[in-house]
Structures are given as structure tokens and as C-alpha cells.
Amino acid sequence: MAAAVAAGGVFAFRDARWEPDPQLEASPAVRVPQPAPLVLDNGSFQLRLGWACPDPAVPAEPLLCFRNLVARSRGARGGAGVETQVGNDLGSPEPLRWLLRSPFDRNVPVQMELQELLFDHGFQRLGVSSQGCVDHPVVVTEAVCTPLYSRQMMSELLFECYQVPKVSYGVDSLYSLYHNKRQGWPCSGLIVSSGYQCTHILPVLDGRLDAKNCRRINLGGCQAAMYLQRLLQLKYPGHLAAISLGRVEEILHEHSYVAEDYREEMVKWRSPEYYEENVHKMQLPFSNKLLGSTLTSEEKQERRQQQLRRLQELNARRREEKLQLDQEKLDRLLYVQELLEDGQMEQFHKALVELNMDSAEELQSYIHKMSMAVEQTKHRILQAEVSVEVDVVDSKPETPDLDPLGSEQSMDDVESMNEFEPLFAEEQPEAEKPVTTVQPVFNLAEYHQLFIGTERIRVPEIIFQPSLIGEEQGGVAETMQFVLDRYPKEQQQKLAQNVFLTGGNMMYPGMKARIQKELLEMRPFQSSFQVHLASNPVLDAWYGARDWALEYMNREEGWITRKDYEEKGGEYLKEHSASNIYVPIRLPKQAPRTAEASASSKAPGPAPNSASEQT
């Protein structure tokens, strides 16, 4: 667990800013002897780019990893153009959360304009040295059962915009299995892939994907983060703004786990001892200055003087700007008046039209008003310079002088005054004592702490029980059971022998044990099964795509060339061991035009013939 722990078991938020992506220089080995393939793991959460090059000088890992997000703003006020920030150049996404846009709808890219911005950023930072094109083969990951229209737009972007020589598409979870099967695993299995937007159950038989029996659950890390944010904001309504999505994702990634038995674990959390031992306290940032009146009278007076000086500087700056603008307008009006005095009537009338004025009298009226405004502004500036030092009026009231009691006062008045003397005598010594600041009893640091208790297991549980967030879908266990039931017993046993877990949403502690428990409950008595977790559930898709590109670099299998794209369309897919199944668009056959013409000519024929026969 990478979270920073403070004294007393309190975890501090890191609030880490995204480091801008470096500008890399491509090694000569990616160009010689032939262009090395570019591997793009295009996920809905992150875009990862790197080279598939056998040369040891080129790192065998993704060189760039950044969020698949684009922020577009109008720029500074009055500025021209649109300011665009991509990926890690956003720094911190929280101030720009309402501007962030993703090219994905669920896990399918649909906004190719944003996808082009992300590819431009990645190719530029990766150091792809090509003039007007990317002359490297490209391997791109895609979701299982991707719509043909999405693949068509992606192929059009790569072939038409970047002029790539050839492209290969593959499923990310199949690439992950391809990378991990080198450890001697069987070629058949049941893949459980859970990412940022969706969770997929993919059956693989004899090394090929059975697309007809694939199932998708529309739940992933994004829905879990939003659910946790809603829980914490309802629990701590005083910290709505502080419970940001970035901090929620940090809690989700580093402090959550999957319960092997959810009901039993919830019963454990009822115990106060168990709660105290397992609760995680997250410390929100706060300032001690919120405690209140801890300033002395001198500090308050100094702060008041600083505020007055700032106001004076701000007013002086505004007066100078106003004086400059008024002076420019006055000079323009005087220039037009000089045209009238010099007899240049044509230019004078043009200038009046530009100023939206009708006559010389109106011009004189505006000149008089602007002159008065300039003089008043100069007078105010002069007065402000003279009275730079502002006397701060002391708010302490002065004690008025009391007239001595005269002989004309009655004895009743004197006695009434004597009754109040003990009161004044008691308060006088207290007024002379130094005023001490009373510290509040309540702990401000503890007030800014989030206690993460049952939320640690409630949030990851949604992929097993979608009803927790009101989703009418089956969970992972039910969907696995549904997929297995679609096969005969022999194939069920073959699939259950290799249940493969991959994807960033499968990295919770306890996930493998929970899947094993669910399989133990659903499988027949004394049947065997095996559950494997990917060596790196997040990056194995990229590593698998790189392994495939190195193995098939000099083959034609799986590569879509530009000729294929032009002849068969952008939705065309060349299948390989880690790809989707290509199902071409089948349009209904239309009758030839000649047949239609002959049929139409024969249609009205029988009526006149029958009429002639009858006659």
C-alpha cells in the first residue's frame, strides 16, 4: 500500500499532480533495418504508447502513459483561438473537471476529433520522426465486439490522416492472455476482464475467441469511483468540495479490498473493536487560521492598514486606466474637430459616420463631456496622491468626563449611585487583566478527517452485486455461470481450468479469492478449476500486443494494408489469434434494373389483353 501514514493511523492525501509527458527522441533502431511497429493500448482510462523492437537499446515497456482526456477552453479573455490541453499536460484535472472530454462512449471510441488530438500528442512526444505521416506499422487495442462503425472511423483516421502503411487490431484482454500464456497455460479459458467502464466475460476455446457467448457488464472503475464519492459526500456534507474525484480514486485504489464473504465481513464491521482496528482515517487539508480571533489588536490594525493600501492601489490603477482611455477618446474627437477647422469636409463626414454622430454640435457636446471627465479623473488622482497616508480611526471609545455631583442632587440619587459602585468595582480589575485566547475544545484536524469503514468493501462489491447502486444487471458470478451453462460439460471443464483475471479493476486485494469462492459454489461437486491473475493486470495488454507484433512483424497474417483498406472498407478486419471475429455487413440483394424494367412493362399488359378478348 503506497499511501503515506501519519501518526495515529491517519493517512494523508498525496494530491499528486500529473507530470507533463517528456519529449522523447526515437532510437535509430526503430528505423533500421525496417520501421518498428508502434503499439497503442487505447483504453478508456489511459493511452499507452511504445515500440515493438527486438533491439535491446529500445525499452520493452510503454514509454508514454497518460489519461485519455482532453480539456478545451476559450483561453484568456479577449484572446484568439482555443486552448487545448491533452493527457498529463493537464497537471491537475480537478479545476478543469467540467471541461474534460473523452473520445470514448463506454469503452468504444466515437469522438475521432478528440482521438486525433490524443494521437498527435502521443506521436509528437514519442519522437516519431516522419514528415507528414507515420510510416510505422501500428498495433491498436480495441474492445471486444467493437462496432464496425467505430473501427471504420479508426481506420480512416490512421490511413487517411497519418498515412500508416498497415494496421492490426486486437482485443486488450486477449493480448493480456497472449502475454501470460507463455507460462504453460492452456489455450482455452474464461477471461474476466474488468476495466474503467465495463467488465467482460470472454470464453476462449482452442486459442480463438467465441464471440457469440461473450457478455458485458456495464460496471467498472468509473462507476465505483462515482459511487464512493456519493457515499462520502452524503456522510460528510460539510466537505462536499474537498471530496473530489481524484481523492476518491486514490482511496479506491489504495484502501479498498474485496471481501471473500460480503455478508460475513459486514457482520465483522459491526464490532467496535474490529472497526477501530480496520478503519482508515483520511486527512483532508485544513488551515489553523480557521480557529478564529487569535490576532492581537496591533495585528488587526496592521491587517486593516494593508487592506486599505491594497484598495488604494487598486483604485489608483483603475483611475489611471480610465484616464488613459478617456484621453484617447478625447484626442480622437479633437482630431475630428481639426478636420472641420481645416475645411476637410469629406474626411470630416466620414469620421462622423465612424463615430456614429450626426452633426458638429453633437461633436462639440461630446468633446465638452470628455474634457470634463478627464479633468475630474486628474483631480481625483491628485487628491489620492496627496492623501496617501490614511489615519486608522481607533475603535476604542473614549470615556466621557463626568461632572461632579452637585449639592443640588438629592440624597436618593447619591444612594442609587452607591448601589452600583460594587458592580463597577468588580469589573474594573477584570478589564485591566490581559485578555487570553480561549482555545476551542473541538479538534479541527479530526473534523477534517474522513473515516473509511465499510466503504472499503461496499464499493468494490458493485461488480458482484450491481443492485447496490440500482443497476438491473447480473454480477460477475451470475454472468460467469450464464456463460458456462451455454457449453456442454466437457467444454465447461476446459474453460474452468483457466479462469484468467485481467484489467485494472481486478487489482483489489482479495479479488482472486472471491472468484475462487464463487466458482466453488457454482461448479459441480468434486470438479476442479483454476484461477490465474495476470502478472500485471494494467500493462499486460500492451506487453501482449508487443509480443504479437514482434512475432508477426514479417508476416501478412493479422495486418490490414492500405490496399485492403481501399478495397474492402474501413470496417474490414484481418483476424488473428488475439483479434475480434470479423462479421461483414451484409446488405440485402437488390433485383437488377433490367429485370425491374421488364417486370414493370409486363405488369399492365394483361388488362387490355383480357379486355380485347372479352370484346
GIMOJO-V594720 format. One line per field, one symbol per residue. ss: DSSP state (H for helix, E for strand, - for the rest). phi: phi as a letter, one per 40 degrees, with the letter a starting at -180 (. if undefined). A space follows every 50 residues. Layout:
ss=???
phi=???
This chain:
ss=---EE----EEE---------------HHH------EEEEEE---EEEEE EE-----------EEEE--EEEE---------EEEEHHHH---HHHHHHE E--EE--EE--HHHHHHHHHHHHHHH-----------EEEEE-----HHH HHHHHHHHHHH----EEEEEEHHHHHHHHHHHH-----EEEEEE----EE EEEEE--EE-HHH-EEE---HHHHHHHHHHHHHHH-HHH-----HHHHHH HHHHH-E----HHHHHHH---HHHHHHH-EEEE----HHHH-----HHHH HHHHHHHHHHHHHHHHHHHHHHHHHHHHHHHHHHHHHHHHH---HHHHHH HHHH-----HHHHHHHHHHHHHHHHHHHHHHHHHHH-------------- ----------HHHHHHHHHHHHHHHHHHHHHH-----------HHHH-EE EE--HHHH-HHHH--HHHH------HHHHHHHHH----HHHHHHHH--EE EE-HHH--E-HHHHHHHHHHHH--------EEE------HHHHHHHHHHH H--------EEHHHHHHH------------------------HHHHHHHH HHH-HHHHHHHHHH-
phi=.cccbccggcccccfccccdccccbccdccbbcaccccbbcccccbbbba bbbcccccccaccbbaccbbbbbcgccgccgbcbbbfcccgbcccbdccc bbcbbfbbcbcccccccccdccccccgccbcgabcbcbbbcaccfccccc cccccccccccbfccabbbacccccccccccccgcccbibcbbbbcbabb bbcbbfgbccccbcbbbcaacccccccccccccccbccbdcccccccccc cccbbbacccbccccccccccccccccbcbbbcccabcccchcbcccccc ccccccccccccccccccccccccccccccccccccccccccgccccccc cccccgbbacccccccccccccccccccccccccccbccbcccccccccc cccccccccccccccccccccccccccccccccccbccccccccccccbb ccbcccbcccccccbcccbgccbcccccccccccccbccccccccccacb bahccbcccgcccccccccccccccgcbabbbbdcadcbccccccccccc cbcbbccgcccccccccbgcccbccacbbcccbccbcccbcccccccccc ccccccccccccccc
